[in-house]
Amino acid sequence: MAHPIVRNDQVWCPLCKDYAYLLKIIKAAKLADVSCKTIYRYVEEGKVYSVKIAGSTIRICSSCLLTQGN
Ligand SMILES: [Zn+2]
């Protein structure tokens, strides 16, 4: 995985082609009103941009999340 490009608190998302805030999985799940499992599925399917932090923790792009349908 490429090293993320960070600007202030935002990270460059290659899917959105813009800078976006990253969310913890649990926060993303609450925001999108889906389960954490669904968020992980989005990540696996490449529907949302994700960044690995400290080896195991994943943060995901908030803008990608907002473009996900049902
Ligand atoms: Zn994105």
N, CA, C, O and the ligand as a Tripos MOL2 file, in Angstrom:
@<TRIPOS>MOLECULE
protein
  281   279    71     0     0
PROTEIN
NO_CHARGES

@<TRIPOS>ATOM
      1 N           0.8560   -1.2010    0.0000 N.3       1 MET1
      2 CA          0.0000    0.0000    0.0000 C.3       1 MET1
      3 C           0.8880    1.2460    0.0000 C.2       1 MET1
      4 O           1.8500    1.3450    0.7620 O.2       1 MET1
      5 N           0.5440    2.1850   -0.8650 N.am      2 ALA2
      6 CA          1.3310    3.4120   -0.9840 C.3       2 ALA2
      7 C           1.2280    4.2500    0.2880 C.2       2 ALA2
      8 O           0.2300    4.2050    1.0070 O.2       2 ALA2
      9 N           2.2600    4.9920    0.5340 N.am      3 HIS3
     10 CA          2.2540    5.8600    1.7080 C.3       3 HIS3
     11 C           1.2610    6.9970    1.4790 C.2       3 HIS3
     12 O           1.3230    7.6750    0.4530 O.2       3 HIS3
     13 N           0.3540    7.2080    2.4190 N.am      4 PRO4
     14 CA         -0.6580    8.2600    2.2240 C.3       4 PRO4
     15 C          -0.0670    9.6690    2.2030 C.2       4 PRO4
     16 O           0.8930    9.9730    2.9110 O.2       4 PRO4
     17 N          -0.6720   10.5170    1.3680 N.am      5 ILE5
     18 CA         -0.2620   11.9100    1.2750 C.3       5 ILE5
     19 C          -1.1430   12.7220    2.2210 C.2       5 ILE5
     20 O          -2.3580   12.8020    2.0390 O.2       5 ILE5
     21 N          -0.5290   13.3120    3.2110 N.am      6 VAL6
     22 CA         -1.2910   14.0120    4.2390 C.3       6 VAL6
     23 C          -1.1660   15.5330    4.0930 C.2       6 VAL6
     24 O          -0.0780   16.0650    3.8730 O.2       6 VAL6
     25 N          -2.2950   16.2070    4.2200 N.am      7 ARG7
     26 CA         -2.3010   17.6690    4.2330 C.3       7 ARG7
     27 C          -3.1920   18.1210    5.3820 C.2       7 ARG7
     28 O          -4.3900   17.8400    5.3970 O.2       7 ARG7
     29 N          -2.6150   18.8020    6.3160 N.am      8 ASN8
     30 CA         -3.3090   19.1380    7.5660 C.3       8 ASN8
     31 C          -3.8630   17.8460    8.1530 C.2       8 ASN8
     32 O          -3.1000   16.9050    8.3710 O.2       8 ASN8
     33 N          -5.1580   17.7700    8.4140 N.am      9 ASP9
     34 CA         -5.7270   16.5460    8.9740 C.3       9 ASP9
     35 C          -6.3070   15.6480    7.8930 C.2       9 ASP9
     36 O          -6.8880   14.6020    8.1850 O.2       9 ASP9
     37 N          -6.1440   16.0630    6.6420 N.am     10 GLN10
     38 CA         -6.7610   15.3100    5.5620 C.3      10 GLN10
     39 C          -5.7390   14.5120    4.7620 C.2      10 GLN10
     40 O          -4.5560   14.8480    4.7220 O.2      10 GLN10
     41 N          -6.2170   13.4660    4.1380 N.am     11 VAL11
     42 CA         -5.3620   12.5800    3.3600 C.3      11 VAL11
     43 C          -5.8620   12.5260    1.9250 C.2      11 VAL11
     44 O          -7.0670   12.5110    1.6750 O.2      11 VAL11
     45 N          -4.9260   12.4980    0.9910 N.am     12 TRP12
     46 CA         -5.2920   12.4160   -0.4170 C.3      12 TRP12
     47 C          -5.9370   11.0680   -0.7030 C.2      12 TRP12
     48 O          -5.3580   10.0160   -0.4300 O.2      12 TRP12
     49 N          -7.1520   11.1140   -1.2610 N.am     13 CYS13
     50 CA         -7.8470    9.8820   -1.6220 C.3      13 CYS13
     51 C          -7.7940    9.7030   -3.1300 C.2      13 CYS13
     52 O          -8.3350   10.5360   -3.8580 O.2      13 CYS13
     53 N          -7.1600    8.6440   -3.6230 N.am     14 PRO14
     54 CA         -7.0680    8.4100   -5.0700 C.3      14 PRO14
     55 C          -8.4120    8.0600   -5.7030 C.2      14 PRO14
     56 O          -8.5710    8.1820   -6.9180 O.2      14 PRO14
     57 N          -9.3620    7.6360   -4.9110 N.am     15 LEU15
     58 CA        -10.6850    7.3120   -5.4480 C.3      15 LEU15
     59 C         -11.5280    8.5710   -5.6200 C.2      15 LEU15
     60 O         -12.2150    8.7380   -6.6270 O.2      15 LEU15
     61 N         -11.4660    9.4510   -4.6280 N.am     16 CYS16
     62 CA        -12.2290   10.7040   -4.6910 C.3      16 CYS16
     63 C         -11.4740   11.7630   -5.4900 C.2      16 CYS16
     64 O         -12.0560   12.7540   -5.9330 O.2      16 CYS16
     65 N         -10.1840   11.5450   -5.6670 N.am     17 LYS17
     66 CA         -9.3010   12.5210   -6.2850 C.3      17 LYS17
     67 C          -9.4050   13.8730   -5.5660 C.2      17 LYS17
     68 O          -9.5020   14.9340   -6.1820 O.2      17 LYS17
     69 N          -9.3800   13.7800   -4.2590 N.am     18 ASP18
     70 CA         -9.4590   14.9770   -3.4230 C.3      18 ASP18
     71 C          -8.9680   14.6190   -2.0200 C.2      18 ASP18
     72 O          -8.8160   13.4470   -1.6770 O.2      18 ASP18
     73 N          -8.7280   15.6470   -1.2280 N.am     19 TYR19
     74 CA         -8.3500   15.3980    0.1540 C.3      19 TYR19
     75 C          -9.6030   15.1320    0.9700 C.2      19 TYR19
     76 O         -10.6390   15.7620    0.7580 O.2      19 TYR19
     77 N          -9.5030   14.2050    1.8980 N.am     20 ALA20
     78 CA        -10.6650   13.8500    2.7130 C.3      20 ALA20
     79 C         -10.2320   13.4500    4.1110 C.2      20 ALA20
     80 O          -9.0890   13.0570    4.3420 O.2      20 ALA20
     81 N         -11.1670   13.5580    5.0300 N.am     21 TYR21
     82 CA        -10.8870   13.1210    6.3900 C.3      21 TYR21
     83 C         -10.9970   11.6050    6.4660 C.2      21 TYR21
     84 O         -11.8190   10.9910    5.7870 O.2      21 TYR21
     85 N         -10.1620   11.0200    7.2980 N.am     22 LEU22
     86 CA        -10.2170    9.5780    7.5150 C.3      22 LEU22
     87 C         -10.9990    9.2900    8.7880 C.2      22 LEU22
     88 O         -10.9420   10.0420    9.7620 O.2      22 LEU22
     89 N         -11.7190    8.2010    8.7550 N.am     23 LEU23
     90 CA        -12.5320    7.8150    9.9000 C.3      23 LEU23
     91 C         -12.1170    6.4550   10.4260 C.2      23 LEU23
     92 O         -11.6720    5.5880    9.6720 O.2      23 LEU23
     93 N         -12.2700    6.2800   11.7370 N.am     24 LYS24
     94 CA        -12.0990    4.9510   12.3070 C.3      24 LYS24
     95 C         -13.2760    4.1110   11.8230 C.2      24 LYS24
     96 O         -14.3460    4.6330   11.5090 O.2      24 LYS24
     97 N         -13.0560    2.8090   11.7720 N.am     25 ILE25
     98 CA        -14.0960    1.8960   11.2970 C.3      25 ILE25
     99 C         -15.3950    2.0840   12.0840 C.2      25 ILE25
    100 O         -16.4770    2.1680   11.5040 O.2      25 ILE25
    101 N         -15.2760    2.1470   13.3810 N.am     26 ILE26
    102 CA        -16.4720    2.2310   14.2290 C.3      26 ILE26
    103 C         -17.2370    3.5360   13.9970 C.2      26 ILE26
    104 O         -18.4680    3.5680   14.0220 O.2      26 ILE26
    105 N         -16.4730    4.6120   13.7710 N.am     27 LYS27
    106 CA        -17.0900    5.9120   13.5290 C.3      27 LYS27
    107 C         -17.7550    5.9290   12.1490 C.2      27 LYS27
    108 O         -18.8420    6.4780   11.9740 O.2      27 LYS27
    109 N         -17.0780    5.3180   11.1810 N.am     28 ALA28
    110 CA        -17.6090    5.2360    9.8140 C.3      28 ALA28
    111 C         -18.9060    4.4430    9.8020 C.2      28 ALA28
    112 O         -19.8580    4.8050    9.1120 O.2      28 ALA28
    113 N         -18.9360    3.3650   10.5670 N.am     29 ALA29
    114 CA        -20.1190    2.5140   10.6330 C.3      29 ALA29
    115 C         -21.3060    3.2870   11.1970 C.2      29 ALA29
    116 O         -22.4300    3.1650   10.7090 O.2      29 ALA29
    117 N         -21.0450    4.0780   12.2210 N.am     30 LYS30
    118 CA        -22.1110    4.8810   12.8350 C.3      30 LYS30
    119 C         -22.6100    5.9400   11.8740 C.2      30 LYS30
    120 O         -23.8120    6.1770   11.7550 O.2      30 LYS30
    121 N         -21.6660    6.5750   11.1890 N.am     31 LEU31
    122 CA        -22.0040    7.6500   10.2530 C.3      31 LEU31
    123 C         -22.8670    7.1420    9.0950 C.2      31 LEU31
    124 O         -23.8360    7.7860    8.6920 O.2      31 LEU31
    125 N         -22.4930    5.9800    8.5740 N.am     32 ALA32
    126 CA        -23.2100    5.4180    7.4270 C.3      32 ALA32
    127 C         -24.4080    4.5650    7.8530 C.2      32 ALA32
    128 O         -25.1790    4.0880    7.0200 O.2      32 ALA32
    129 N         -24.5450    4.3870    9.1680 N.am     33 ASP33
    130 CA        -25.6130    3.5760    9.7290 C.3      33 ASP33
    131 C         -25.5670    2.1430    9.1960 C.2      33 ASP33
    132 O         -26.5920    1.5700    8.8280 O.2      33 ASP33
    133 N         -24.3850    1.5880    9.1630 N.am     34 VAL34
    134 CA        -24.1840    0.1870    8.7840 C.3      34 VAL34
    135 C         -23.3050   -0.4680    9.8520 C.2      34 VAL34
    136 O         -22.8050    0.2030   10.7540 O.2      34 VAL34
    137 N         -23.1230   -1.7810    9.7380 N.am     35 SER35
    138 CA        -22.2800   -2.4760   10.7060 C.3      35 SER35
    139 C         -20.8040   -2.3250   10.3420 C.2      35 SER35
    140 O         -20.4660   -1.9890    9.2070 O.2      35 SER35
    141 N         -19.9350   -2.5750   11.3110 N.am     36 CYS36
    142 CA        -18.4950   -2.5410   11.0630 C.3      36 CYS36
    143 C         -18.1330   -3.5570    9.9870 C.2      36 CYS36
    144 O         -17.2360   -3.3310    9.1750 O.2      36 CYS36
    145 N         -18.8460   -4.6790    9.9960 N.am     37 LYS37
    146 CA        -18.6200   -5.7400    9.0190 C.3      37 LYS37
    147 C         -18.8210   -5.2150    7.5940 C.2      37 LYS37
    148 O         -18.0650   -5.5450    6.6810 O.2      37 LYS37
    149 N         -19.8510   -4.3970    7.4320 N.am     38 THR38
    150 CA        -20.1370   -3.8020    6.1250 C.3      38 THR38
    151 C         -18.9990   -2.8760    5.6990 C.2      38 THR38
    152 O         -18.6100   -2.8520    4.5310 O.2      38 THR38
    153 N         -18.4810   -2.1290    6.6410 N.am     39 ILE39
    154 CA        -17.3600   -1.2240    6.3360 C.3      39 ILE39
    155 C         -16.1470   -2.0330    5.8670 C.2      39 ILE39
    156 O         -15.4870   -1.6730    4.8930 O.2      39 ILE39
    157 N         -15.8660   -3.1240    6.5710 N.am     40 TYR40
    158 CA        -14.7430   -3.9860    6.1710 C.3      40 TYR40
    159 C         -14.9680   -4.5620    4.7770 C.2      40 TYR40
    160 O         -14.0240   -4.7460    4.0100 O.2      40 TYR40
    161 N         -16.2350   -4.8460    4.4590 N.am     41 ARG41
    162 CA        -16.5620   -5.3700    3.1370 C.3      41 ARG41
    163 C         -16.2840   -4.3180    2.0640 C.2      41 ARG41
    164 O         -15.7340   -4.6270    1.0070 O.2      41 ARG41
    165 N         -16.6670   -3.0830    2.3460 N.am     42 TYR42
    166 CA        -16.3780   -1.9750    1.4220 C.3      42 TYR42
    167 C         -14.8750   -1.9030    1.1550 C.2      42 TYR42
    168 O         -14.4360   -1.7250    0.0190 O.2      42 TYR42
    169 N         -14.1050   -2.0460    2.2250 N.am     43 VAL43
    170 CA        -12.6470   -1.9750    2.1070 C.3      43 VAL43
    171 C         -12.1190   -3.1240    1.2460 C.2      43 VAL43
    172 O         -11.2950   -2.9280    0.3530 O.2      43 VAL43
    173 N         -12.6170   -4.3300    1.5390 N.am     44 GLU44
    174 CA        -12.1940   -5.5220    0.7860 C.3      44 GLU44
    175 C         -12.5350   -5.4160   -0.6930 C.2      44 GLU44
    176 O         -11.7750   -5.8560   -1.5560 O.2      44 GLU44
    177 N         -13.6830   -4.8280   -0.9670 N.am     45 GLU45
    178 CA        -14.1410   -4.6930   -2.3500 C.3      45 GLU45
    179 C         -13.5410   -3.4780   -3.0500 C.2      45 GLU45
    180 O         -13.7780   -3.2470   -4.2360 O.2      45 GLU45
    181 N         -12.7680   -2.7160   -2.3030 N.am     46 GLY46
    182 CA        -12.1190   -1.5440   -2.8860 C.3      46 GLY46
    183 C         -13.0660   -0.3950   -3.1490 C.2      46 GLY46
    184 O         -12.7860    0.4820   -3.9660 O.2      46 GLY46
    185 N         -14.1930   -0.4070   -2.4500 N.am     47 LYS47
    186 CA        -15.1820    0.6540   -2.6460 C.3      47 LYS47
    187 C         -14.8210    1.9240   -1.8920 C.2      47 LYS47
    188 O         -15.2370    3.0230   -2.2620 O.2      47 LYS47
    189 N         -14.0560    1.7610   -0.8510 N.am     48 VAL48
    190 CA        -13.6080    2.9290   -0.0980 C.3      48 VAL48
    191 C         -12.0910    2.8710    0.0540 C.2      48 VAL48
    192 O         -11.4970    1.7980    0.1640 O.2      48 VAL48
    193 N         -11.4930    4.0390    0.0560 N.am     49 TYR49
    194 CA        -10.0460    4.1230    0.2280 C.3      49 TYR49
    195 C          -9.7150    3.9150    1.6930 C.2      49 TYR49
    196 O         -10.3240    4.5280    2.5700 O.2      49 TYR49
    197 N          -8.7450    3.0460    1.9550 N.am     50 SER50
    198 CA         -8.3700    2.7940    3.3380 C.3      50 SER50
    199 C          -6.8770    2.9580    3.5340 C.2      50 SER50
    200 O          -6.0800    2.7270    2.6250 O.2      50 SER50
    201 N          -6.5200    3.3600    4.7320 N.am     51 VAL51
    202 CA         -5.1200    3.5320    5.0960 C.3      51 VAL51
    203 C          -4.8670    2.7290    6.3580 C.2      51 VAL51
    204 O          -5.6380    2.7870    7.3160 O.2      51 VAL51
    205 N          -3.7870    1.9880    6.3420 N.am     52 LYS52
    206 CA         -3.4250    1.2290    7.5380 C.3      52 LYS52
    207 C          -2.5300    2.0770    8.4250 C.2      52 LYS52
    208 O          -1.5500    2.6680    7.9730 O.2      52 LYS52
    209 N          -2.8910    2.1190    9.6870 N.am     53 ILE53
    210 CA         -2.1190    2.8990   10.6450 C.3      53 ILE53
    211 C          -1.5560    1.9600   11.7020 C.2      53 ILE53
    212 O          -2.2700    1.1340   12.2690 O.2      53 ILE53
    213 N          -0.2780    2.1030   11.9490 N.am     54 ALA54
    214 CA          0.3900    1.2910   12.9670 C.3      54 ALA54
    215 C           0.1880   -0.2080   12.7440 C.2      54 ALA54
    216 O          -0.0100   -0.9700   13.6900 O.2      54 ALA54
    217 N           0.2420   -0.6120   11.4780 N.am     55 GLY55
    218 CA          0.2030   -2.0320   11.1670 C.3      55 GLY55
    219 C          -1.1600   -2.6750   11.0360 C.2      55 GLY55
    220 O          -1.4230   -3.3780   10.0600 O.2      55 GLY55
    221 N          -2.0350   -2.4450   12.0090 N.am     56 SER56
    222 CA         -3.3000   -3.1620   11.9840 C.3      56 SER56
    223 C          -4.5360   -2.2780   11.9420 C.2      56 SER56
    224 O          -5.5710   -2.6900   11.4170 O.2      56 SER56
    225 N          -4.4460   -1.0810   12.4820 N.am     57 THR57
    226 CA         -5.6080   -0.1970   12.5140 C.3      57 THR57
    227 C          -5.8840    0.3680   11.1320 C.2      57 THR57
    228 O          -4.9700    0.8140   10.4380 O.2      57 THR57
    229 N          -7.1450    0.3440   10.7400 N.am     58 ILE58
    230 CA         -7.5350    0.8610    9.4270 C.3      58 ILE58
    231 C          -8.3860    2.1150    9.6010 C.2      58 ILE58
    232 O          -9.2740    2.1790   10.4510 O.2      58 ILE58
    233 N          -8.0840    3.1110    8.7650 N.am     59 ARG59
    234 CA         -8.9290    4.3030    8.6910 C.3      59 ARG59
    235 C          -9.4490    4.3800    7.2680 C.2      59 ARG59
    236 O          -8.7490    4.0350    6.3160 O.2      59 ARG59
    237 N         -10.6700    4.8300    7.1360 N.am     60 ILE60
    238 CA        -11.2360    4.8990    5.7930 C.3      60 ILE60
    239 C         -11.6570    6.3180    5.4120 C.2      60 ILE60
    240 O         -11.9060    7.1660    6.2690 O.2      60 ILE60
    241 N         -11.7290    6.5470    4.1080 N.am     61 CYS61
    242 CA        -12.0570    7.8580    3.5570 C.3      61 CYS61
    243 C         -13.5290    8.1920    3.7820 C.2      61 CYS61
    244 O         -14.4160    7.4380    3.3820 O.2      61 CYS61
    245 N         -13.7750    9.3210    4.4210 N.am     62 SER62
    246 CA        -15.1550    9.7140    4.7150 C.3      62 SER62
    247 C         -15.9260   10.0550    3.4420 C.2      62 SER62
    248 O         -17.1280    9.8040    3.3630 O.2      62 SER62
    249 N         -15.2520   10.6200    2.4560 N.am     63 SER63
    250 CA        -15.9280   10.9790    1.1980 C.3      63 SER63
    251 C         -16.3470    9.7450    0.4120 C.2      63 SER63
    252 O         -17.4400    9.7080   -0.1520 O.2      63 SER63
    253 N         -15.4830    8.7380    0.3750 N.am     64 CYS64
    254 CA        -15.8330    7.4740   -0.2780 C.3      64 CYS64
    255 C         -17.0740    6.8820    0.3880 C.2      64 CYS64
    256 O         -17.9830    6.3880   -0.2780 O.2      64 CYS64
    257 N         -17.0850    6.9450    1.6770 N.am     65 LEU65
    258 CA        -18.1780    6.3600    2.4460 C.3      65 LEU65
    259 C         -19.5130    6.9840    2.0680 C.2      65 LEU65
    260 O         -20.5260    6.2960    1.9430 O.2      65 LEU65
    261 N         -19.4950    8.3030    1.8870 N.am     66 LEU66
    262 CA        -20.7150    9.0320    1.5700 C.3      66 LEU66
    263 C         -21.2530    8.7300    0.1840 C.2      66 LEU66
    264 O         -22.4240    8.9760   -0.1060 O.2      66 LEU66
    265 N         -20.3870    8.1930   -0.6730 N.am     67 THR67
    266 CA        -20.8310    7.8510   -2.0260 C.3      67 THR67
    267 C         -21.3590    6.4200   -2.1170 C.2      67 THR67
    268 O         -21.8300    5.9940   -3.1710 O.2      67 THR67
    269 N         -21.2780    5.6840   -1.0140 N.am     68 GLN68
    270 CA        -21.7730    4.3070   -1.0130 C.3      68 GLN68
    271 C         -23.2880    4.2640   -0.9200 C.2      68 GLN68
    272 O         -23.8980    4.9390   -0.0910 O.2      68 GLN68
    273 N         -23.8770    3.4610   -1.7840 N.am     69 GLY69
    274 CA        -25.3360    3.3170   -1.7360 C.3      69 GLY69
    275 C         -25.7360    2.2740   -0.7110 C.2      69 GLY69
    276 O         -24.9680    1.9670    0.2010 O.2      69 GLY69
    277 N         -26.9180    1.7370   -0.8540 N.am     70 ASN70
    278 CA        -27.3780    0.7470    0.1240 C.3      70 ASN70
    279 C         -26.9740   -0.6450   -0.2130 C.2      70 ASN70
    280 O         -27.2940   -1.5770    0.5260 O.2      70 ASN70
    281 ZN        -12.3280    8.7440   -0.9740 Zn       71 ZN71
@<TRIPOS>BOND
     1     1     2 1
     2     2     3 1
     3     3     4 2
     4     3     5 am
     5     5     6 1
     6     6     7 1
     7     7     8 2
     8     7     9 am
     9     9    10 1
    10    10    11 1
    11    11    12 2
    12    11    13 am
    13    13    14 1
    14    14    15 1
    15    15    16 2
    16    15    17 am
    17    17    18 1
    18    18    19 1
    19    19    20 2
    20    19    21 am
    21    21    22 1
    22    22    23 1
    23    23    24 2
    24    23    25 am
    25    25    26 1
    26    26    27 1
    27    27    28 2
    28    27    29 am
    29    29    30 1
    30    30    31 1
    31    31    32 2
    32    31    33 am
    33    33    34 1
    34    34    35 1
    35    35    36 2
    36    35    37 am
    37    37    38 1
    38    38    39 1
    39    39    40 2
    40    39    41 am
    41    41    42 1
    42    42    43 1
    43    43    44 2
    44    43    45 am
    45    45    46 1
    46    46    47 1
    47    47    48 2
    48    47    49 am
    49    49    50 1
    50    50    51 1
    51    51    52 2
    52    51    53 am
    53    53    54 1
    54    54    55 1
    55    55    56 2
    56    55    57 am
    57    57    58 1
    58    58    59 1
    59    59    60 2
    60    59    61 am
    61    61    62 1
    62    62    63 1
    63    63    64 2
    64    63    65 am
    65    65    66 1
    66    66    67 1
    67    67    68 2
    68    67    69 am
    69    69    70 1
    70    70    71 1
    71    71    72 2
    72    71    73 am
    73    73    74 1
    74    74    75 1
    75    75    76 2
    76    75    77 am
    77    77    78 1
    78    78    79 1
    79    79    80 2
    80    79    81 am
    81    81    82 1
    82    82    83 1
    83    83    84 2
    84    83    85 am
    85    85    86 1
    86    86    87 1
    87    87    88 2
    88    87    89 am
    89    89    90 1
    90    90    91 1
    91    91    92 2
    92    91    93 am
    93    93    94 1
    94    94    95 1
    95    95    96 2
    96    95    97 am
    97    97    98 1
    98    98    99 1
    99    99   100 2
   100    99   101 am
   101   101   102 1
   102   102   103 1
   103   103   104 2
   104   103   105 am
   105   105   106 1
   106   106   107 1
   107   107   108 2
   108   107   109 am
   109   109   110 1
   110   110   111 1
   111   111   112 2
   112   111   113 am
   113   113   114 1
   114   114   115 1
   115   115   116 2
   116   115   117 am
   117   117   118 1
   118   118   119 1
   119   119   120 2
   120   119   121 am
   121   121   122 1
   122   122   123 1
   123   123   124 2
   124   123   125 am
   125   125   126 1
   126   126   127 1
   127   127   128 2
   128   127   129 am
   129   129   130 1
   130   130   131 1
   131   131   132 2
   132   131   133 am
   133   133   134 1
   134   134   135 1
   135   135   136 2
   136   135   137 am
   137   137   138 1
   138   138   139 1
   139   139   140 2
   140   139   141 am
   141   141   142 1
   142   142   143 1
   143   143   144 2
   144   143   145 am
   145   145   146 1
   146   146   147 1
   147   147   148 2
   148   147   149 am
   149   149   150 1
   150   150   151 1
   151   151   152 2
   152   151   153 am
   153   153   154 1
   154   154   155 1
   155   155   156 2
   156   155   157 am
   157   157   158 1
   158   158   159 1
   159   159   160 2
   160   159   161 am
   161   161   162 1
   162   162   163 1
   163   163   164 2
   164   163   165 am
   165   165   166 1
   166   166   167 1
   167   167   168 2
   168   167   169 am
   169   169   170 1
   170   170   171 1
   171   171   172 2
   172   171   173 am
   173   173   174 1
   174   174   175 1
   175   175   176 2
   176   175   177 am
   177   177   178 1
   178   178   179 1
   179   179   180 2
   180   179   181 am
   181   181   182 1
   182   182   183 1
   183   183   184 2
   184   183   185 am
   185   185   186 1
   186   186   187 1
   187   187   188 2
   188   187   189 am
   189   189   190 1
   190   190   191 1
   191   191   192 2
   192   191   193 am
   193   193   194 1
   194   194   195 1
   195   195   196 2
   196   195   197 am
   197   197   198 1
   198   198   199 1
   199   199   200 2
   200   199   201 am
   201   201   202 1
   202   202   203 1
   203   203   204 2
   204   203   205 am
   205   205   206 1
   206   206   207 1
   207   207   208 2
   208   207   209 am
   209   209   210 1
   210   210   211 1
   211   211   212 2
   212   211   213 am
   213   213   214 1
   214   214   215 1
   215   215   216 2
   216   215   217 am
   217   217   218 1
   218   218   219 1
   219   219   220 2
   220   219   221 am
   221   221   222 1
   222   222   223 1
   223   223   224 2
   224   223   225 am
   225   225   226 1
   226   226   227 1
   227   227   228 2
   228   227   229 am
   229   229   230 1
   230   230   231 1
   231   231   232 2
   232   231   233 am
   233   233   234 1
   234   234   235 1
   235   235   236 2
   236   235   237 am
   237   237   238 1
   238   238   239 1
   239   239   240 2
   240   239   241 am
   241   241   242 1
   242   242   243 1
   243   243   244 2
   244   243   245 am
   245   245   246 1
   246   246   247 1
   247   247   248 2
   248   247   249 am
   249   249   250 1
   250   250   251 1
   251   251   252 2
   252   251   253 am
   253   253   254 1
   254   254   255 1
   255   255   256 2
   256   255   257 am
   257   257   258 1
   258   258   259 1
   259   259   260 2
   260   259   261 am
   261   261   262 1
   262   262   263 1
   263   263   264 2
   264   263   265 am
   265   265   266 1
   266   266   267 1
   267   267   268 2
   268   267   269 am
   269   269   270 1
   270   270   271 1
   271   271   272 2
   272   271   273 am
   273   273   274 1
   274   274   275 1
   275   275   276 2
   276   275   277 am
   277   277   278 1
   278   278   279 1
   279   279   280 2
@<TRIPOS>SUBSTRUCTURE
     1 MET1         2 RESIDUE 1 A MET
     2 ALA2         6 RESIDUE 1 A ALA
     3 HIS3        10 RESIDUE 1 A HIS
     4 PRO4        14 RESIDUE 1 A PRO
     5 ILE5        18 RESIDUE 1 A ILE
     6 VAL6        22 RESIDUE 1 A VAL
     7 ARG7        26 RESIDUE 1 A ARG
     8 ASN8        30 RESIDUE 1 A ASN
     9 ASP9        34 RESIDUE 1 A ASP
    10 GLN10       38 RESIDUE 1 A GLN
    11 VAL11       42 RESIDUE 1 A VAL
    12 TRP12       46 RESIDUE 1 A TRP
    13 CYS13       50 RESIDUE 1 A CYS
    14 PRO14       54 RESIDUE 1 A PRO
    15 LEU15       58 RESIDUE 1 A LEU
    16 CYS16       62 RESIDUE 1 A CYS
    17 LYS17       66 RESIDUE 1 A LYS
    18 ASP18       70 RESIDUE 1 A ASP
    19 TYR19       74 RESIDUE 1 A TYR
    20 ALA20       78 RESIDUE 1 A ALA
    21 TYR21       82 RESIDUE 1 A TYR
    22 LEU22       86 RESIDUE 1 A LEU
    23 LEU23       90 RESIDUE 1 A LEU
    24 LYS24       94 RESIDUE 1 A LYS
    25 ILE25       98 RESIDUE 1 A ILE
    26 ILE26      102 RESIDUE 1 A ILE
    27 LYS27      106 RESIDUE 1 A LYS
    28 ALA28      110 RESIDUE 1 A ALA
    29 ALA29      114 RESIDUE 1 A ALA
    30 LYS30      118 RESIDUE 1 A LYS
    31 LEU31      122 RESIDUE 1 A LEU
    32 ALA32      126 RESIDUE 1 A ALA
    33 ASP33      130 RESIDUE 1 A ASP
    34 VAL34      134 RESIDUE 1 A VAL
    35 SER35      138 RESIDUE 1 A SER
    36 CYS36      142 RESIDUE 1 A CYS
    37 LYS37      146 RESIDUE 1 A LYS
    38 THR38      150 RESIDUE 1 A THR
    39 ILE39      154 RESIDUE 1 A ILE
    40 TYR40      158 RESIDUE 1 A TYR
    41 ARG41      162 RESIDUE 1 A ARG
    42 TYR42      166 RESIDUE 1 A TYR
    43 VAL43      170 RESIDUE 1 A VAL
    44 GLU44      174 RESIDUE 1 A GLU
    45 GLU45      178 RESIDUE 1 A GLU
    46 GLY46      182 RESIDUE 1 A GLY
    47 LYS47      186 RESIDUE 1 A LYS
    48 VAL48      190 RESIDUE 1 A VAL
    49 TYR49      194 RESIDUE 1 A TYR
    50 SER50      198 RESIDUE 1 A SER
    51 VAL51      202 RESIDUE 1 A VAL
    52 LYS52      206 RESIDUE 1 A LYS
    53 ILE53      210 RESIDUE 1 A ILE
    54 ALA54      214 RESIDUE 1 A ALA
    55 GLY55      218 RESIDUE 1 A GLY
    56 SER56      222 RESIDUE 1 A SER
    57 THR57      226 RESIDUE 1 A THR
    58 ILE58      230 RESIDUE 1 A ILE
    59 ARG59      234 RESIDUE 1 A ARG
    60 ILE60      238 RESIDUE 1 A ILE
    61 CYS61      242 RESIDUE 1 A CYS
    62 SER62      246 RESIDUE 1 A SER
    63 SER63      250 RESIDUE 1 A SER
    64 CYS64      254 RESIDUE 1 A CYS
    65 LEU65      258 RESIDUE 1 A LEU
    66 LEU66      262 RESIDUE 1 A LEU
    67 THR67      266 RESIDUE 1 A THR
    68 GLN68      270 RESIDUE 1 A GLN
    69 GLY69      274 RESIDUE 1 A GLY
    70 ASN70      278 RESIDUE 1 A ASN
    71 ZN71       281 GROUP 0 **** ****
